[in-house]
């Protein structure tokens, strides 16, 4: 059985930027005032694939969450293409660990793919026909149109999937 994981994607097409896609300097993260990561330095150059490996509890997910402002950093700096993450959010995709998903939530595969348009839509704006069409085109590109209306727990890897 595959191990749960988080994935962060920094899209292609940014090769024209001079800055590294991800640059972390002196990052320290604490839980309840106890440091769990400290003085982390990492530069991932453009066009390279990087993997964060370590045992359970080593801080892999905490590092990713700190880079995405999902957990607060005590100190340090995280830059995406030379700018703070909050200014580059639209350039980063994040898939949380399997345990972070409510598999019973009533959304379909199409709904989840359409969530990718939220960054352009803005807060509290409904997903409409053009966004659903875009999501359907994305599913077509990966040959998953037949699964568009399946509830997420019924997809491969979902809890209760056959």
HELIX and SHEET records of a PDB file:
HELIX    1   1 UNK A   60  UNK A   67  1                                   8    
HELIX    2   2 UNK A   85  UNK A   88  1                                   4    
HELIX    3   3 UNK A   89  UNK A   91  5                                   3    
HELIX    4   4 UNK A   98  UNK A  100  5                                   3    
HELIX    5   5 UNK A  109  UNK A  114  1                                   6    
HELIX    6   6 UNK A  115  UNK A  117  5                                   3    
HELIX    7   7 UNK A  118  UNK A  121  1                                   4    
HELIX    8   8 UNK A  129  UNK A  141  1                                  13    
HELIX    9   9 UNK A  145  UNK A  147  5                                   3    
HELIX   10  10 UNK A  152  UNK A  154  5                                   3    
SHEET    1   A 2 UNK A   7  UNK A  10  0                                        
SHEET    2   A 2 UNK A  92  UNK A  95 -1                                        
SHEET    1   B 4 UNK A  34  UNK A  44  0                                        
SHEET    2   B 4 UNK A  22  UNK A  31 -1                                        
SHEET    3   B 4 UNK A  73  UNK A  80 -1                                        
SHEET    4   B 4 UNK A  83  UNK A  84 -1                                        
END                                                                             
